[in-house]
Amino acid sequence: MGLKDLRKQSAPIPPDGEDKEAQIQAFIAGAPVTTGKSVKRKRKPKATYKRLTFSLSESVEKDILKLSRVPRTFAINKSQVVRAGVLALMEMDRAVLLAVLERAVKGESAELSETMVDEE
C-alpha cells in the first residue's frame, strides 16, 4: 500500500443512454481539483529612518517647537521640522549656506519673528 491508494477514485461515467445530467455530474466529480499558485502582493517598501540623537541647547529645542506650531493647516512634528531645515539648507547658495553654518558653529541663534508665530 502506497500513496497511490490515497488518490480519489474517479466516478464511473454512465453510458450514453442514461440521463445527461448524471453524465455531467460524473464528469465534474472526476475532474482533478487544483488551485493556482498564490500570488504574493508586492508591497511598496516603507521609508526607513535611522534613529539619531542630537545634543541641542534648550533654546534650540524651543525654537524647533515654535517652528512646529507655525503651520495652521497641517500638523508637523519636530523631526519633520528638522527635515525641512535640512531641505532648506540644501537649496541655499553656497555662500549663504557657509554663512548660516558659520553662525551655527559660533552658537548664534536665529530669532523666530513674532509675526510667524502669531499669524493665524
QUIPE-V761471 format. One record per run of one state. SS is the DSSP state (h for helix, s for strand, l for the rest). FROM is the first residue (numbers start at 1). LEN is the number of residues. Records with the same first field share a line. If there is no record, write none. Layout:
SS = FROM-LEN, FROM-LEN
//
This chain:
l = 1-2, 7-13, 31-27, 69-9, 92-2, 107-7, 119-2
h = 3-4, 20-11, 58-11, 78-14, 94-13, 114-5
//
